[in-house]
Amino acid sequence: MKFAIKKCIAWGDGKTCLEDWQAFANNVSIQVQTLTLPELKQIPAMQRRRLSAFAKLTLHCALTASDTYQHEIPSVFSSRHGDLHKTSKLIADVASKEALSPTHFGLSVHNAVGGLFSIYTGNKAPLSAVSAGEDSFFMGLVDAVAKLHTRKYKRILYVYSDQAVPEHYQNYVQQHADNIAVGLLIEASDSVDNYSIECVGHDNVQSAENLQLQALDFLKFYFSQQQQLSTCSKRYKWQLTRS
């Protein structure tokens, strides 16, 4: 499947601007590794205060990448774990027999931030939420590109986000802990900006996951001069090519 990336916005640990991501792509050491949150000044302060760190990362990339199209663009939101920090707090409240907040519960579901994006922008276009384990980034990208082609959209917004899981879940996750959000404005391929993605399943499921998030593999490829990215998960071989 071929497509064009017209805009890429990313935010992560110690990496918040183009220069940071270019340095990351070229293996330049970045000293600051702590997560700072975007200001999100386009969202009213009363609403902004209610947003979790996960929601702020995701909405920053969604709003910035969609830019002037944000009121009408169809979108795909993807995450492996979703807002697990909020969900963990709800589980702890259940365990301690405390009353649950309906608002917190409503904002913990997997498509909650996509819904917030729709509300803040008045966007009534189709929206979907994807989760596919280790392959969540690429599966979400495939979903977005497939929708672009089959539904003849002019453009589509793709947003992937994940946070490092809470400490008591870390023993169950093989991948390195990272906080990351990526927003891509995707259009049909053209002669100037052209990407293609391919996926092949392994004959046998691998025993271990790739230790680095697929989103970080993608960003290192996107902000470098590489022409091809090849990476494997437990189940699939992914290849992304730039021409």
PyMOL commands that set and color helices and strands:
alter all, ss='L'
color gray80, all
select helices_A, chain A and resi 18-25+45-48+53-69+84-95+102-106+112-121+133-150+167-172+214-222
alter helices_A, ss='H'
color red, helices_A
select strands_A, chain A and resi 2-12+75-78+127-130+155-162+180-187+195-201+228-232+236-242
alter strands_A, ss='S'
color yellow, strands_A
deselect
rebuild
show_as cartoon
